[in-house]
Amino acid sequence: MQAPDALARLVGDYLATLELNPDLGAQQGSMRYALEGGKRIRAVICLATAEAAGVPPETALPAAGALELVHAFSLVHDDLPALDDDDERRGRPSAHVAFGEGVALLAGDALLAEAFRLALSYSSTAPARELADATLGMIGGQYLDITGAHADLDELHRLKTGRLFAASVGLGLQAAGLPAAEQGPWRAFGEELGLLFQVVDDILDGDGYAALLGAEAARGLALAAARRARAALAAIPADTSVLGEIVDGLVTRSV
């Protein structure tokens, strides 16, 4: 089983050499800019899931790459002045600052389209359907966020953050061809990851759950999500040690 750092390098190398549609021309530069940096946590979870489910992680590289492209699309659009209006991303100018709003908007559109091209490279359409459902859920959560229409922080984050994390596991399973009847505990694990990641992020940033509940109560929420995630892993008849290591790494960030 490959360690998370090795899986992150695997997906990083894959994205660095990914051939984008030649019709995009010079637009490719803004797309690659948006893809640079980040921890690749969603892609790593996808690869680790596929390997635990019995296939080489390379089998899931198109699915993992698709996740990273969707995530990059969401960040490019979230940073636009019409949404979060953030001028910096990953320690450097956001895409709309570096390239202009119009080019950034098109970069996000192209990243999303390329993501589905990758997801559709499998013989089954199941990975693309999985990605589509997750992307729509993420957009639904973003709508709740920017309109202030959310009364339930749990629902907001289940959609905005959690749907793509759940899909990280789901896409790994689809790439591995695991029968639906065997996916239950895997998907229970995936449902906990988004909450765990979001709560830990809020603790580090001092907002969201940390602002609402206080840092200690938020930490308790993160630990509870981690316990449920580990319990789900324990119910899986496979070597899930790398997925457990990822959970431990997320928890460590909160203490």
C-alpha positions as CSV (number, residue, x, y, z in Angstrom):
1,M,0.0,0.0,0.0
2,Q,1.4,3.4,-1.0
3,A,1.7,6.1,1.7
4,P,-0.3,9.4,1.3
5,D,2.8,11.4,0.3
6,A,3.6,8.9,-2.5
7,L,0.0,9.0,-3.7
8,A,0.1,12.9,-3.7
9,R,3.2,12.7,-5.9
10,L,1.5,10.3,-8.2
11,V,-1.4,12.6,-8.8
12,G,0.8,15.6,-9.0
13,D,2.9,14.0,-11.8
14,Y,-0.3,13.0,-13.5
15,L,-1.8,16.5,-13.5
16,A,1.5,18.0,-14.6
17,T,1.5,15.9,-17.7
18,L,-2.2,15.9,-18.4
19,E,-3.0,16.8,-22.0
20,L,-5.7,19.4,-22.2
21,N,-7.9,20.0,-25.2
22,P,-5.8,21.7,-27.9
23,D,-8.8,23.9,-28.8
24,L,-8.3,25.7,-25.5
25,G,-5.1,27.3,-26.9
26,A,-3.5,29.9,-24.6
27,Q,-6.4,29.4,-22.1
28,Q,-4.5,26.3,-20.9
29,G,-2.0,28.6,-19.0
30,S,-4.7,29.9,-16.7
31,M,-6.0,26.4,-16.1
32,R,-2.6,25.0,-15.2
33,Y,-2.1,28.0,-12.9
34,A,-5.3,27.2,-11.0
35,L,-4.2,23.5,-10.7
36,E,-0.8,24.3,-9.1
37,G,-0.3,23.8,-5.3
38,G,-2.7,22.4,-2.8
39,K,-2.5,19.2,-0.7
40,R,-4.4,17.0,-3.2
41,I,-6.2,15.4,-0.3
42,R,-9.3,14.5,-2.3
43,A,-7.3,12.9,-5.0
44,V,-5.2,11.0,-2.4
45,I,-8.3,9.6,-0.8
46,C,-9.5,8.5,-4.2
47,L,-6.3,6.7,-5.0
48,A,-6.0,5.2,-1.5
49,T,-9.6,3.9,-1.7
50,A,-9.1,2.3,-5.1
51,E,-5.9,0.6,-3.9
52,A,-7.6,-0.6,-0.7
53,A,-10.5,-1.9,-2.9
54,G,-8.0,-4.1,-4.8
55,V,-6.7,-2.3,-7.9
56,P,-3.5,-0.4,-8.5
57,P,-3.9,3.3,-7.6
58,E,-2.9,4.2,-11.2
59,T,-6.3,2.8,-12.2
60,A,-8.0,5.6,-10.4
61,L,-5.8,8.4,-11.7
62,P,-8.3,9.8,-14.2
63,A,-11.0,9.8,-11.4
64,A,-8.6,11.5,-9.0
65,G,-7.5,14.0,-11.6
66,A,-11.2,14.8,-12.3
67,L,-11.7,15.5,-8.6
68,E,-8.8,17.9,-8.6
69,L,-10.1,19.7,-11.7
70,V,-13.5,20.1,-10.1
71,H,-11.9,21.4,-6.9
72,A,-9.8,23.9,-8.9
73,F,-12.9,25.0,-10.8
74,S,-14.7,25.7,-7.6
75,L,-11.8,27.7,-6.2
76,V,-11.4,29.8,-9.3
77,H,-15.1,30.7,-9.3
78,D,-15.3,31.1,-5.5
79,D,-12.5,33.7,-5.6
80,L,-14.3,35.9,-8.2
81,P,-15.5,39.3,-7.1
82,A,-19.1,38.2,-7.7
83,L,-18.7,35.5,-5.0
84,D,-16.1,35.5,-2.2
85,D,-13.9,38.3,-3.8
86,D,-10.6,36.8,-2.7
87,D,-7.5,38.2,-4.2
88,E,-5.1,35.5,-3.0
89,R,-5.2,31.8,-3.2
90,R,-2.5,29.4,-2.0
91,G,-0.1,32.2,-1.2
92,R,-0.2,34.0,-4.6
93,P,-2.7,36.0,-6.7
94,S,-6.0,34.4,-7.4
95,A,-6.7,33.5,-11.0
96,H,-8.9,36.5,-11.7
97,V,-6.2,38.8,-10.3
98,A,-3.5,37.1,-12.4
99,F,-5.4,36.8,-15.6
100,G,-8.5,39.0,-15.4
101,E,-12.1,38.1,-14.5
102,G,-13.1,36.9,-17.9
103,V,-10.2,34.6,-18.4
104,A,-10.6,33.2,-14.9
105,L,-14.3,32.5,-15.5
106,L,-13.5,30.6,-18.7
107,A,-10.6,28.7,-16.9
108,G,-13.1,27.5,-14.3
109,D,-15.6,26.4,-17.1
110,A,-12.8,24.6,-19.0
111,L,-11.6,22.8,-15.8
112,L,-15.1,21.5,-15.2
113,A,-15.5,20.3,-18.7
114,E,-12.0,18.6,-18.7
115,A,-12.9,16.9,-15.4
116,F,-15.9,15.2,-17.0
117,R,-13.8,14.2,-20.0
118,L,-11.5,12.4,-17.6
119,A,-14.4,10.8,-15.7
120,L,-15.9,9.6,-18.9
121,S,-12.6,7.8,-19.9
122,Y,-13.7,4.7,-18.0
123,S,-15.7,2.0,-19.7
124,S,-18.6,2.6,-17.2
125,T,-20.4,5.9,-16.9
126,A,-20.7,5.4,-13.1
127,P,-17.6,7.6,-12.3
128,A,-19.0,10.5,-14.3
129,R,-22.4,10.2,-12.6
130,E,-20.7,10.1,-9.2
131,L,-18.8,13.2,-10.1
132,A,-21.8,15.0,-11.5
133,D,-23.9,14.4,-8.3
134,A,-21.1,15.6,-6.1
135,T,-20.5,18.7,-8.2
136,L,-24.1,19.6,-8.2
137,G,-24.2,19.1,-4.4
138,M,-21.2,21.3,-4.0
139,I,-22.7,24.1,-6.1
140,G,-25.9,23.8,-4.0
141,G,-23.9,24.3,-0.9
142,Q,-22.2,27.3,-2.4
143,Y,-25.6,28.8,-3.3
144,L,-26.6,28.5,0.3
145,D,-23.4,30.2,1.4
146,I,-23.5,33.2,-0.9
147,T,-27.2,33.9,-0.5
148,G,-27.2,33.5,3.3
149,A,-30.1,31.1,2.9
150,H,-28.7,28.5,5.2
151,A,-30.1,28.1,8.7
152,D,-28.2,24.8,9.2
153,L,-24.4,24.9,9.2
154,D,-24.3,21.1,9.0
155,E,-26.3,21.1,5.8
156,L,-24.3,23.8,4.2
157,H,-21.0,22.0,4.8
158,R,-22.5,18.6,4.0
159,L,-23.0,20.0,0.5
160,K,-20.3,22.6,-0.1
161,T,-17.4,20.5,1.4
162,G,-18.7,17.1,2.2
163,R,-20.1,16.1,-1.2
164,L,-16.7,16.2,-2.9
165,F,-15.0,14.4,-0.1
166,A,-17.7,11.6,-0.2
167,A,-17.1,11.4,-3.9
168,S,-13.4,11.0,-3.3
169,V,-14.3,7.6,-1.8
170,G,-17.1,6.9,-4.3
171,L,-14.9,7.6,-7.3
172,G,-12.2,5.3,-6.0
173,L,-14.8,2.6,-5.6
174,Q,-16.2,3.2,-9.1
175,A,-12.7,3.1,-10.6
176,A,-12.0,-0.2,-8.8
177,G,-15.3,-1.6,-10.0
178,L,-16.5,-2.6,-6.5
179,P,-20.1,-3.9,-6.6
180,A,-22.7,-1.6,-5.1
181,A,-23.7,-4.2,-2.6
182,E,-20.2,-4.0,-1.0
183,Q,-19.9,-0.3,-0.9
184,G,-21.9,0.5,2.3
185,P,-19.1,0.9,4.9
186,W,-16.9,2.6,2.4
187,R,-19.5,5.2,1.8
188,A,-20.2,5.6,5.5
189,F,-16.5,6.4,5.9
190,G,-16.7,8.9,3.0
191,E,-19.6,10.8,4.6
192,E,-17.5,11.5,7.7
193,L,-14.5,12.9,5.8
194,G,-16.1,16.2,4.7
195,L,-17.3,17.0,8.2
196,L,-13.9,16.2,9.7
197,F,-12.0,18.3,7.2
198,Q,-14.4,21.2,7.5
199,V,-14.4,21.3,11.3
200,V,-10.6,21.1,11.4
201,D,-10.3,23.9,8.9
202,D,-12.7,26.0,11.0
203,I,-10.7,25.4,14.1
204,L,-7.5,26.5,12.4
205,D,-9.2,29.6,10.9
206,G,-11.3,30.4,14.0
207,D,-14.6,30.6,12.1
208,G,-17.5,28.3,11.1
209,Y,-18.0,25.6,13.7
210,A,-15.2,27.1,15.9
211,A,-17.0,30.5,16.0
212,L,-20.4,28.9,16.6
213,L,-19.5,26.3,19.2
214,G,-16.1,27.4,20.5
215,A,-12.8,25.8,19.8
216,E,-13.1,23.0,22.3
217,A,-16.6,21.9,21.3
218,A,-15.5,22.1,17.7
219,R,-12.5,19.9,18.5
220,G,-14.9,17.4,20.1
221,L,-17.0,17.4,16.9
222,A,-13.9,16.6,14.9
223,L,-12.9,13.8,17.2
224,A,-16.4,12.3,17.0
225,A,-16.3,12.4,13.2
226,A,-12.9,10.7,13.3
227,R,-14.2,8.0,15.6
228,R,-17.1,7.3,13.3
229,A,-14.7,7.2,10.3
230,R,-12.5,4.7,12.0
231,A,-15.4,2.6,12.9
232,A,-16.6,2.5,9.3
233,L,-13.1,1.5,8.2
234,A,-13.0,-1.3,10.8
235,A,-16.1,-2.8,9.1
236,I,-14.3,-3.0,5.7
237,P,-12.7,-6.4,4.9
238,A,-9.6,-4.9,3.3
239,D,-6.4,-3.2,4.2
240,T,-7.5,0.4,4.9
241,S,-4.5,1.4,6.9
242,V,-3.6,4.3,4.5
243,L,-7.2,5.7,4.8
244,G,-6.8,5.5,8.6
245,E,-3.5,7.3,8.3
246,I,-5.3,10.1,6.4
247,V,-7.9,10.4,9.1
248,D,-5.2,10.6,11.8
249,G,-3.4,13.3,9.8
250,L,-6.6,15.4,9.6
251,V,-7.2,15.0,13.4
252,T,-3.6,16.0,14.2
253,R,-4.1,19.3,12.4
254,S,-6.7,20.3,15.0
255,V,-4.6,19.8,18.2
